[in-house]
């Protein structure tokens, strides 16, 4: 069940909203928890067992950490935290990377004419990368004393399973949301703002991302020998638009739904393609992931407090892990390394340190978008061989499109692609979803009405007449 499906839009979400507001306040978290577990089970079946087991173990370990911290037993707290981190990382590694490790080993064994390791692929639970990071945030925040352990296990379970952000974020650090899990106030104005934000995200997903996906998928399904400069540029441009509108659309829908229930989630995007440097890009793209790695990995490694060499080392480590977090594939690892190297180069050259300067640098924005697009080739390619062939096609001068790509490029796809590209030209501080959520002026109220009156009906038509299209970040 995805947010843009008929089942979710017409049955699941309306039912949960009605039940939530007729349920006494003391039972609302339990209602949301039940709905979240149903939502997850609908898509994963028995794999919900792994989620429930993780919740139970982390709740107990979090309690043990706080008990040790309260007694002043730092050593005990550190030991329990270490066990908890190893457990969570081990669970993530098993489900997400075991297949990759065995397949890589078997490829090496095959190359040396040795028998492969017998293996049945492990099924990857949806959203495990996200709920593992939530669990780690909970444990580390308790250990650091920046948030208290939740006394009610249902409140903790809701933090992990809350369905708007369960399978693809935003990644909510525990201290950001703890008090809202215990006590919150729902208002009609906040509910309305959440509805507008949700509709905006729905439009981004089903009108723009899904339409442009036809072009991106057709190009990246074409053998690299048949690609040329024109086709490759069209494909990577389409994917650049698709990925942003798909993932930011999901985030808009998640933030909007959460606000309908009185919960404020952190923003996840801030016009990333308006960035004037890669450094700024990572302050605007998937911001909740950047903040998580900054707080729980980069700073504990030493951040930029040591020598320049130590800072560069820390950046490389973080971005190698960022890349591998996205998927068990050499393409993701290389993509992370690519961005890590770009950040090192910018730091060496002093690029991106002064936001007031880079904000006036049109050349910087163009350079940044092109560098990001080049990285998306690695991100989208199924393997390194395809990525290398795709990059070679960029310097194979020709504009003739293969037949399968010509079929995919219709008037609707071109209009949506043009709209997505043109959105880069919006003022860099204009974030439409946030504006809709916090509308105050008559212009913004008019934009709200246009969103409801135009975007929503058309989006519903697309949903009803379309085919199943999962969000891209579900695979991570």
C-alpha positions, 0 to 999 in steps of 0.5 A: 500500500503506497500513499498514491494508491486508491486503497490508501487515498480512498479507504485507509487514510480517511478511515484512520483520520475518522477513527483518530478523532473519535478516539479519546485522547488517551487511546490515540497513540494506540490507534495510530500504532495499530494503523501503522502496523497494519500499513506495514504488514499490508506491504511486507507480510510476515516481515513485520516480525522483524520490525516488532522484534526490533521494537521490543529489543530496543525498548528494553535496551533503551530502558537499560541505558537510561537506568545506567545513566541515571545511576551514573554508571557510565561504563555500564551505559556504554556497554549496553549502548554498544550491544544495542548498536551492534544488534541494530547494525547487525540486523541491517547488515544481514537483511540489506548486505548479506546477498551482496556479500555472498554474490560478490564472493561467489563471483570471485570464486567463479572467476577462480574456478571454485565452487560457489557458496550455496545461498538463498537470497534474504528478503529485504524488509521495506524501510529497514534502513529508516527504522534502524536509524530511528532506533539508533537515534533513540538509544544514542539520545538517551545515552547522551541525556538529550531525551528521556526514555519513553515510559509507555512502550506504545509511545516508543513503538509509535515513534518507530512505526508511525506510518507517514514516515515509516518506509522512507522517512524523513529520518526523525531524530528522537529528541525532535519528536519525543514530547509530541509522542507524549502530548500534542495539540491538534488544531483545525488550521494545522489539519488544513495545512497538512491537507494542502501539503499532502495534496501538493506532494501527491501532485508532485508524485503522480503528475510529474515524477510518474510521468517523467519516469516513463522517459527515464526508465526507457533510456536506462533500459536501453543498452549503452551501445545504442545510447548517444549524447542526446539520449543520455542527456535526456535520460539523466535529465528525466531521472534528475527531475523524477528522483526529486519530485518523487522523493520530495513528493513523498516527504510532502505527503508524509509531513502533511499527514503527520500534521493532520494528527498534530505531529510536526516532522522535520523538513527534508528538502529545501530546493536542492537544485538551487544550490550553488555548491555540493556543500550547500546541496547536502544542506538542502537534499534529504536534510534529515539524513544529512543531520543524522549522519552529522550528529551520530557519525561525523561529529563523534568521529571528530567532525572538523575539530581536528587537523585538515587531514582528519576532517577529510578522513571523516568526510570520506568515511561518512559519505562512503557509508551514506552511499552504501546506506542507499543500497548494496551495490558498488554503484552506490558506494562509488556515488557516495565516494564521488560526493565525498571527493567533491566536498573535499575539493570544495573545502580545499578551494574554499567553495560553499563556505559563505552562503551569502556569496554562493547565493549570487553565483549563477555559474555555481548553480549550473556547475552544481546541478551538472555535477549532481546529474553526473552522480545520478548516473551512478545512482540509477545504473544497475551496475558499474559496467552500465554506468561506464557505458552510459558515461561514454555515451555522453560523448558519442555525438548524435541526437537520434533517439532509440525507438523505445525512447521515442515511444516513451516521449509523448506530449505529457511527458515532455510537458512534465519534464519541462515543468520539472526543469523550469522549477529550478528557476524559482526563487531559491527560498521559495518552497511551495510545500512550506508556503502552502502549509503556512499560508498567510497572505491572500496570494498564498491562500489563492495558491491553496485553492488552486492546489485543491481545485486543480491539482487534486482532481487531476492527481486523483484521475491519474491515480485511478487510471494509472498503474502501481508506482512505488516511491523510489526510496522504498527500495532503500 
